[in-house]
Structure formats: C-alpha cells, structure tokens
C-alpha cells in the first residue's frame, strides 16, 4: 500500500522544532510523527517565515517548503494536512484544504480563535467531505487511554467526583490561558469521564494575571471542580478522579492508581492503597513512551483510508471551546 502524502503548514514549535527538545518523548511534533510513520511520507511544508522554511528543509530533508498554502497544496497534493498555524487562521486553512480535496486535516488546539470559527470547522467535518482531527493529544496517550478504560468499565466503581488543576508560568491573563491551553484540560475531562460537562459557577476572576479562579461544573450527577492559576514559575496539569472504590491521579509526569482495600489503620474501615502497574513491554508505557503523537497520526491514517471517525474530532475541539465560552459568560453575569 502506498504511503499517504503529508504536508505541514506552520513550521514552528509543534510543527517541527520541538523535536530537538532532548527531554520530550519522541515523536513530539507533526514532522517527527510523519518521519517515523510507515504509513506516511512528508511531501512539503509551508510557512511565511523564510528561516523556518530553510530550517525545516534541512532538518527533515524535505526540499518542498513554500510561503503560501495555495502553492503547498497545488504542488504537493497531500492526503493529510497538518495545521500548526495560529488559531485565527485555522478556519481559512481547513477551507483551503477542502478546496484541494485533502482527505484529513489535523488541526492544532485550540480549534479556532472564536467559537463561531470552531463551530464552522466542526460543521465542515460533520458534512463529511473532509475529516478534521483536533490534536487533543492526551486522548491518544497510553496513560489516559488506560484511565478512560478503568472509568468506563467501572473497574474501580462508579464515578463520584473530579477535581482538576491547570497553572502556567506565562504572562497571559487566565481567560487567554484557558482558551489556549485549558482546552486540553476541558477536553480530557470530557474524554475520561464527563462528556456532558457544563459550567455552573465561577469564583475569582479570569481577567488578570497572577490570579487563581475556580470553576464549578457538573456532568449529570458528577461534580467537577477546576482550578486555573497563573503567576507560577512552573506548569501544572493534573486530574484527580474519585471513584466509589478507588482513585486515579493523572497529569504531566503523573500517573497513580489507588484501590479500596481493608484498612491497615482502622478496624472496620477500608483505605486506599496505591497499586503498582505492571510493565508488559519495556518499549511501551509505563516503562516506555506513551505514544501520544504516533497514535494520533495512526488515527488520521485510518480516517484517510477507511473514512473512520477520529478519536478526537473537530466536534470535540468545538465542545471544549464552547465550555470555556460558557465560563466567560458566567464571568459577565
């Protein structure tokens, strides 16, 4: 079977250059994932910055790098287009891909800069002529996939509550942080356990830097509390999933499972005991990589070849932003 032709628009960090970060799990960029995939071939890139184009050509041995998307699409005819440009360009890029008969777009988060644009991209995806995959990468990560399986199968009992934290070291106000990075947190809460997530109350402000705000939400009968904080000198992304007979803590560099067992400390009570996760294959998680970027591209390949629905679709990208938009409305009210 012939490999699928992949092109990347936006040759900055997530498109290409983060692959040289020595500490990150590999692959960690669109170019890196394509280069390692037996099902794909990298046929071109696009960026308005000449230096980025030259660096891309040298780094990946791909001579086809262009300053315009029209030139890229016309000359490379990709099956899969990776969109790693700023959010306010995403709708335009998806519409261009649609015009050039691209099969699948992989769109970086957030899906768009406005809710209206995100809704339009989701509508294009739903129409079915082109599949749009939102790169909410944690949906493909082995640790989050395990957590979702445990929750959905009620291995540790029914879901009772979720608390989550996100904090950043940057200078953005909290509203910008939520829209740009919080979309990952909202999406993974929806994916793991709370697909009908709706905000109910906001304590604090999202309009300033160095603040902390609390979002109270609900998914059916399950309460969800989200802490969003700025002004840190570190990055925090984590969830604490409370279940009737256990607990899962998961986040960046964090995975812990606890199960309810007869207490060693109190007669007639149960306590939570942290469980060890066995390593079946040293090349896979938990001993090896989670495979988050490679598995995302595998999903895109299935969409292109078999017209399947992506694990993380444009609709999922839209619903994450719709939640955040509704939080903003709580602030106004």
Beta strands, then each sheet from edge to edge (+ up, - down):
strand 1: 4-9
strand 2: 40-46
strand 3: 65-66
strand 4: 80-83
strand 5: 104-107
strand 6: 131-134
strand 7: 159-167
strand 8: 198-203
strand 9: 212-219
strand 10: 222-229
strand 11: 236-243
strand 12: 246-251
strand 13: 254-262
strand 14: 270-274
sheet 1: 3+ 2+ 1+ 4+ 5+ 6+
sheet 2: 8+ 9- 10+ 7+ 11- 12+ 13- 14+
end
